């Protein structure tokens, strides 16, 4: 019951800014499905897909140029690690690498590995990972020129590779029992630690798959995926060691396959009975579905946020773009809310300015993303509004707040000791 109450709140607690999201179709020039997209900056990007499709833009998606006759394999993922160098991975152990910003591509041969590669991520400086079927996991120290095997020939698959920093990476997917599963990789000793979990759905522990994720640090992440009954899921900041996680977003007859963040703002995409885009303005605690022209029986497969622009790609050559009119920084408004004392032990107080006649709702979330306290305030005149919460009944830890006004959304965190 608690889970469904949370989901109901999630679908209604969004700002006008979220409701005004506009994702505009772009002309890709192809009808092949696109599975991966990445941008080096707001102008330079690459999208990849089935039948060896490689598209390149240098004008922020206004035009896309096809790179033909490179391969006929399905290409699943692409990553830039500087302006000239990018790596693509795909089926049948395909690894392609460019040294000229995507004008030409060279094939990288990986001996004794024949797997479908599904995801790749490389940081500036050249350290990175790729992953795929049979939980294959490879590491590079030189920007994809050479790779060493960390893991292969296990039941299940890894669908998403994410580098946190030069010494920490994650691979997300499912294990042979179709439980949600991921690995944390730490260097320099190739240390692998696995975590598995099910998600509560309709009162039962339910198997599923992670299709993408975004790690905020080495103990916190947002995951997107699907349950075995084709129910889209998002989890946020669940303890890695727990075997049963709660979802902060659920939608039947859909799956979510891509997610990306800039600061507190995030976008998750997917499909099922139609395409779907959901957005968060509070680092994954709450999500809202974007109203858009949906494409039936289709899907978005990947999303990339860069600067003040977002791109998503999917079925039939679909590319959409969103420009954030006021920039991501307007969402955070870090100096707009005064929270004290921080850390707090007995009470925590919030102070912020609110125009006359407006109302605001303040919500507190625990480290698992569950809303545990809320209150409403209003301004009789344009002045500083104050509200306080008792926190002496809460365990020590990091808590999150969201302040929803008629015109905006503020979010942040505080400590209880």
C-alpha positions as CSV (number, residue, x, y, z in Angstrom):
1,X,0.0,0.0,0.0
2,X,2.8,2.4,0.9
3,X,4.5,1.7,-2.5
4,X,1.3,2.6,-4.5
5,X,0.8,5.7,-2.4
6,X,4.3,6.8,-3.3
7,X,3.7,6.1,-7.0
8,X,0.5,8.2,-6.9
9,X,2.4,11.1,-5.4
10,X,5.1,10.7,-7.9
11,X,2.7,11.2,-10.8
12,X,1.2,14.4,-9.3
13,X,4.0,16.3,-7.5
14,X,5.6,18.0,-10.5
15,X,6.2,21.7,-11.4
16,X,4.9,23.6,-14.3
17,X,8.4,23.5,-15.7
18,X,8.2,19.7,-16.0
19,X,4.8,19.9,-17.7
20,X,6.2,22.2,-20.3
21,X,8.9,19.8,-21.5
22,X,9.1,19.8,-25.3
23,X,10.9,17.1,-27.2
24,X,11.1,17.9,-30.9
25,X,11.6,15.3,-33.6
26,X,14.7,15.6,-35.7
27,X,15.3,14.4,-39.3
28,X,17.7,11.5,-39.0
29,X,17.5,10.4,-42.7
30,X,17.2,6.7,-41.8
31,X,14.5,4.3,-40.9
32,X,16.7,1.8,-39.1
33,X,16.3,1.6,-35.3
34,X,18.9,3.6,-33.3
35,X,20.1,2.0,-30.0
36,X,22.8,4.4,-28.8
37,X,23.7,8.1,-28.8
38,X,26.5,10.2,-27.3
39,X,27.6,13.8,-27.6
40,X,31.0,15.3,-27.0
41,X,29.5,18.8,-26.7
42,X,26.2,20.4,-27.6
43,X,27.1,20.4,-31.3
44,X,29.0,17.2,-31.9
45,X,27.3,13.8,-31.6
46,X,27.0,10.3,-32.9
47,X,24.0,7.9,-33.0
48,X,24.3,4.2,-33.8
49,X,21.9,1.4,-34.6
50,X,20.9,-1.7,-36.6
51,X,22.5,-2.8,-39.8
52,X,25.7,-0.9,-39.1
53,X,24.0,2.5,-38.9
54,X,26.3,5.3,-37.8
55,X,25.0,8.9,-37.9
56,X,27.2,12.0,-37.1
57,X,26.1,15.6,-36.4
58,X,28.2,18.7,-35.9
59,X,25.4,21.2,-35.7
60,X,23.5,20.0,-32.7
61,X,21.3,17.5,-34.5
62,X,20.0,19.8,-37.2
63,X,21.6,17.5,-39.8
64,X,22.8,14.0,-39.5
65,X,25.4,12.5,-41.9
66,X,25.5,8.7,-42.4
67,X,28.9,6.8,-42.3
68,X,28.3,4.0,-44.8
69,X,30.0,0.6,-45.4
70,X,31.7,0.3,-42.0
71,X,29.8,-2.8,-40.9
72,X,26.4,-4.5,-41.1
73,X,26.4,-5.6,-37.5
74,X,23.9,-4.2,-35.0
75,X,25.6,-1.3,-33.2
76,X,24.3,-0.8,-29.6
77,X,26.3,1.9,-27.9
78,X,28.8,4.7,-28.5
79,X,31.0,6.8,-26.2
80,X,33.1,9.9,-26.8
81,X,36.1,10.4,-24.6
82,X,37.5,13.5,-26.3
83,X,36.7,15.6,-29.3
84,X,38.4,13.2,-31.8
85,X,38.1,9.8,-30.2
86,X,35.0,7.7,-29.8
87,X,34.3,4.0,-29.5
88,X,31.2,2.0,-30.7
89,X,30.3,-1.5,-29.7
90,X,27.8,-4.0,-31.1
91,X,26.9,-7.6,-32.0
92,X,29.5,-10.4,-32.6
93,X,32.2,-8.6,-30.6
94,X,32.1,-5.5,-32.8
95,X,34.4,-2.7,-31.5
96,X,34.9,0.4,-33.7
97,X,37.2,3.3,-32.9
98,X,37.6,6.7,-34.5
99,X,40.5,9.1,-34.2
100,X,39.0,11.9,-36.3
101,X,35.7,12.7,-34.6
102,X,33.7,10.0,-36.5
103,X,34.8,10.6,-40.1
104,X,36.4,7.2,-40.3
105,X,36.3,4.1,-38.2
106,X,38.8,1.3,-37.5
107,X,37.8,-2.2,-36.3
108,X,39.4,-3.4,-33.0
109,X,39.9,-7.1,-32.8
110,X,39.5,-8.7,-29.4
111,X,40.9,-12.3,-29.5
112,X,39.0,-15.2,-28.1
113,X,35.8,-13.3,-27.4
114,X,32.6,-13.8,-29.4
115,X,29.8,-12.0,-27.7
116,X,27.2,-9.4,-28.4
117,X,28.5,-6.2,-26.8
118,X,25.7,-4.0,-25.5
119,X,27.3,-1.0,-23.8
120,X,30.6,1.0,-23.5
121,X,31.7,3.9,-21.5
122,X,35.2,5.5,-21.6
123,X,36.4,8.6,-19.6
124,X,38.7,11.3,-20.7
125,X,42.1,9.9,-20.3
126,X,41.2,6.5,-21.8
127,X,40.0,4.3,-19.0
128,X,36.7,2.5,-19.7
129,X,34.6,-0.7,-19.8
130,X,32.4,-2.5,-22.1
131,X,29.8,-5.2,-21.3
132,X,27.3,-7.5,-23.0
133,X,25.8,-11.0,-23.2
134,X,26.9,-13.8,-20.9
135,X,28.0,-11.1,-18.4
136,X,31.1,-10.3,-20.6
137,X,33.0,-7.5,-19.1
138,X,36.2,-5.9,-20.6
139,X,38.5,-3.1,-19.4
140,X,40.6,-0.6,-21.3
141,X,43.3,1.7,-20.2
142,X,44.2,3.2,-23.6
143,X,40.9,4.5,-25.0
144,X,39.7,1.2,-26.5
145,X,42.9,0.3,-28.4
146,X,43.3,-2.8,-26.3
147,X,41.0,-4.6,-23.8
148,X,41.5,-7.1,-21.1
149,X,38.8,-9.6,-19.9
150,X,37.4,-9.2,-16.4
151,X,34.5,-11.6,-16.7
152,X,32.6,-13.8,-19.2
153,X,30.6,-17.0,-19.6
154,X,28.1,-16.4,-16.9
155,X,24.3,-16.8,-17.1
156,X,22.5,-13.5,-17.8
157,X,23.8,-10.3,-19.4
158,X,25.0,-6.8,-18.7
159,X,23.1,-4.2,-20.6
160,X,24.7,-1.0,-19.2
161,X,28.3,0.0,-18.6
162,X,29.0,3.1,-16.4
163,X,32.3,4.6,-15.4
164,X,32.2,6.6,-12.1
165,X,35.8,7.6,-12.1
166,X,39.2,6.2,-13.2
167,X,39.1,3.6,-10.4
168,X,35.4,2.7,-10.1
169,X,32.9,1.4,-12.7
170,X,29.6,-0.5,-12.8
171,X,27.9,-3.0,-15.1
172,X,24.1,-3.5,-14.8
173,X,21.8,-6.2,-16.1
174,X,20.4,-9.5,-14.8
175,X,21.7,-12.8,-13.6
176,X,20.8,-16.3,-14.6
177,X,17.8,-16.2,-12.3
178,X,16.5,-13.0,-13.9
179,X,17.1,-11.1,-10.7
180,X,18.2,-7.5,-11.2
181,X,22.0,-7.7,-10.9
182,X,25.0,-5.4,-11.1
183,X,28.7,-5.4,-10.5
184,X,30.9,-2.8,-8.9
185,X,34.5,-2.8,-10.4
186,X,37.3,-1.2,-8.5
187,X,40.9,-0.7,-9.7
188,X,43.8,-1.2,-9.7
189,X,43.2,-4.9,-8.8
190,X,40.1,-5.7,-11.0
191,X,38.0,-6.3,-7.8
192,X,34.5,-7.3,-8.7
193,X,31.6,-7.2,-6.2
194,X,28.1,-8.3,-7.2
195,X,24.7,-7.2,-5.9
196,X,21.3,-8.7,-6.8
197,X,17.8,-7.7,-5.9
198,X,14.1,-8.0,-6.7
199,X,11.5,-5.3,-6.7
200,X,8.3,-5.2,-4.7
201,X,5.3,-5.2,-7.0
202,X,1.7,-5.9,-6.1
203,X,2.9,-7.1,-2.7
204,X,5.3,-9.6,-4.0
205,X,9.1,-9.9,-4.6
206,X,9.4,-9.7,-8.4
207,X,12.3,-10.6,-10.8
208,X,13.3,-8.2,-13.6
209,X,16.1,-6.6,-15.5
210,X,18.2,-3.4,-15.3
211,X,18.6,-1.9,-18.8
212,X,20.4,1.3,-17.7
213,X,21.6,3.1,-14.6
214,X,23.3,6.2,-13.4
215,X,25.7,6.0,-10.4
216,X,26.0,9.1,-8.3
217,X,28.8,7.6,-6.2
218,X,30.1,4.2,-5.3
219,X,27.1,3.4,-3.0
220,X,24.2,5.2,-4.7
221,X,22.5,5.0,-8.1
222,X,19.3,5.3,-10.1
223,X,18.3,2.2,-12.1
224,X,15.8,1.8,-14.9
225,X,14.4,-1.4,-16.4
226,X,11.4,-3.7,-16.4
227,X,9.9,-6.4,-14.3
228,X,9.2,-9.8,-15.8
229,X,5.5,-8.9,-16.4
230,X,6.6,-5.9,-18.6
231,X,6.3,-3.2,-16.0
232,X,8.7,-0.2,-16.3
233,X,10.6,0.5,-13.1
234,X,12.8,3.1,-11.6
235,X,14.7,2.7,-8.3
236,X,16.6,5.4,-6.5
237,X,19.3,5.3,-3.8
238,X,18.5,1.9,-2.5
239,X,21.1,0.2,-0.2
240,X,23.2,-2.1,-2.4
241,X,23.2,-4.9,0.1
242,X,19.4,-5.1,0.4
243,X,17.8,-8.0,-1.6
244,X,14.4,-6.3,-1.9
245,X,14.2,-2.8,-3.4
246,X,11.3,-0.4,-3.7
247,X,10.4,1.4,-7.0
248,X,9.8,5.1,-7.2
249,X,8.1,4.7,-10.6
250,X,6.1,1.9,-12.1
251,X,4.1,1.7,-15.4
252,X,2.5,-1.4,-16.8
253,X,3.0,-2.4,-20.4
254,X,6.3,-0.5,-20.7
255,X,10.0,-0.8,-20.1
256,X,12.6,1.9,-19.6
257,X,15.9,1.4,-21.4
258,X,17.9,4.6,-21.0
259,X,18.6,7.2,-18.3
260,X,20.9,10.2,-17.9
261,X,21.5,13.1,-15.5
262,X,22.9,16.5,-15.2
263,X,23.0,17.5,-11.6
264,X,19.5,17.1,-10.1
265,X,17.8,16.9,-13.5
266,X,17.3,13.4,-15.1
267,X,15.5,11.8,-18.0
268,X,14.5,8.2,-18.5
269,X,13.2,6.8,-21.8
270,X,11.7,3.6,-23.1
271,X,8.7,2.1,-24.8
272,X,6.2,-0.7,-25.0
273,X,2.6,0.0,-26.2
274,X,4.1,3.4,-27.2
275,X,7.2,5.6,-26.6
276,X,7.7,7.0,-23.1
277,X,9.8,9.8,-21.6
278,X,9.8,10.6,-17.8
279,X,11.7,13.3,-16.1
280,X,13.0,14.1,-12.6
281,X,14.1,17.4,-11.1
282,X,15.2,16.1,-7.7
283,X,17.9,13.6,-8.5
284,X,15.5,10.7,-9.1
285,X,13.4,10.9,-6.0
286,X,10.2,11.7,-8.0
287,X,9.4,11.3,-11.7
288,X,6.7,12.6,-14.1
289,X,5.7,11.4,-17.5
290,X,6.2,13.9,-20.3
291,X,3.2,14.7,-22.5
292,X,4.3,14.2,-26.1
293,X,3.2,12.8,-29.5
294,X,3.8,9.1,-28.8
295,X,4.7,6.5,-31.5
296,X,2.7,3.3,-31.1
297,X,4.4,0.0,-30.5
298,X,7.8,1.8,-30.5
299,X,10.6,2.6,-28.1
300,X,13.3,5.1,-27.3
301,X,16.5,3.2,-26.4
302,X,19.0,5.8,-25.2
303,X,19.1,9.3,-23.9
304,X,22.0,11.8,-23.6
305,X,22.0,15.1,-21.7
306,X,24.7,17.6,-22.6
307,X,24.9,21.2,-21.5
308,X,21.4,22.6,-21.8
309,X,20.2,20.0,-24.4
310,X,18.8,16.5,-24.4
311,X,18.7,13.9,-27.2
312,X,16.9,10.6,-27.3
313,X,17.0,7.9,-30.1
314,X,14.8,4.9,-30.9
315,X,12.7,2.9,-33.3
316,X,12.7,3.6,-37.0
317,X,15.4,6.2,-37.0
318,X,13.6,8.3,-34.3
319,X,15.6,11.2,-32.9
320,X,14.2,13.8,-30.6
321,X,15.8,16.9,-29.1
322,X,15.0,19.1,-26.1
323,X,16.5,22.5,-25.4
324,X,16.2,23.5,-21.7
325,X,15.1,27.2,-22.0
326,X,16.5,28.4,-18.7
327,X,19.3,25.9,-18.1
328,X,19.7,23.2,-15.6
329,X,21.0,25.6,-12.9
330,X,17.6,27.2,-12.6
331,X,16.2,23.9,-11.3
332,X,18.7,23.6,-8.4
333,X,18.5,27.2,-7.0
334,X,21.0,26.2,-4.4
335,X,20.9,29.5,-2.6
336,X,17.1,29.9,-2.6
337,X,16.5,27.6,0.4
338,X,18.1,28.0,3.9
339,X,18.1,24.7,5.8
340,X,19.4,24.7,9.4
341,X,20.8,23.3,11.5
342,X,22.6,20.9,9.2
343,X,23.3,18.3,10.5
344,X,20.2,18.4,12.7
345,X,19.3,16.3,15.7
346,X,16.0,17.6,17.1
347,X,14.4,19.8,14.5
348,X,15.3,21.0,11.0
349,X,14.0,24.3,9.7
350,X,13.5,25.6,6.2
351,X,13.4,29.2,5.1
352,X,12.7,30.5,1.6
353,X,11.0,33.4,-0.1
354,X,7.5,33.0,-1.5
355,X,5.4,35.5,-3.5
356,X,2.2,36.7,-1.9
357,X,-0.7,34.4,-2.2
358,X,1.4,31.4,-3.3
359,X,1.5,28.0,-1.6
360,X,4.3,25.5,-1.2
361,X,4.5,21.9,-0.2
362,X,7.6,20.6,1.6
363,X,8.4,16.9,1.5
364,X,11.1,14.9,3.3
365,X,12.4,11.6,1.8
366,X,14.5,9.0,3.5
367,X,17.7,7.5,2.0
368,X,15.6,4.9,0.2
369,X,13.6,7.6,-1.6
370,X,10.4,7.1,0.5
371,X,8.5,10.2,1.5
372,X,8.2,10.2,5.3
373,X,7.1,13.8,6.2
374,X,5.3,16.7,4.5
375,X,3.7,20.0,5.3
376,X,2.1,22.9,3.3
377,X,2.8,26.6,3.8
378,X,1.5,29.8,2.2
379,X,2.5,33.4,2.0
380,X,0.2,36.1,3.1
381,X,2.6,38.7,1.7
382,X,5.9,38.5,-0.2
383,X,8.2,37.4,2.7
384,X,10.4,34.7,4.0
385,X,8.4,31.5,4.8
386,X,9.5,29.2,7.6
387,X,8.6,25.6,8.3
388,X,10.2,23.1,10.7
389,X,10.1,19.3,11.1
390,X,10.9,17.1,14.1
391,X,13.8,14.8,13.1
392,X,14.6,13.3,16.6
393,X,12.6,10.3,15.6
394,X,14.7,9.6,12.5
395,X,17.8,7.4,12.3
396,X,21.1,9.1,11.5
397,X,21.8,9.5,7.8
398,X,21.4,11.6,4.7
399,X,17.8,12.8,3.9
400,X,16.4,14.7,0.9
401,X,13.8,17.5,0.7
402,X,11.6,18.8,-2.1
403,X,9.8,22.1,-2.0
404,X,7.1,22.4,-4.6
405,X,5.7,25.9,-5.3
406,X,3.2,27.1,-7.9
407,X,6.1,28.1,-10.2
408,X,9.2,26.1,-9.3
409,X,10.8,23.1,-7.6
410,X,13.6,23.2,-5.1
411,X,15.5,20.2,-3.8
412,X,18.5,19.3,-1.7
413,X,19.7,17.2,1.2
414,X,20.5,17.5,4.9
415,X,22.0,15.3,7.6
416,X,20.4,13.9,10.7
417,X,22.9,12.9,13.5
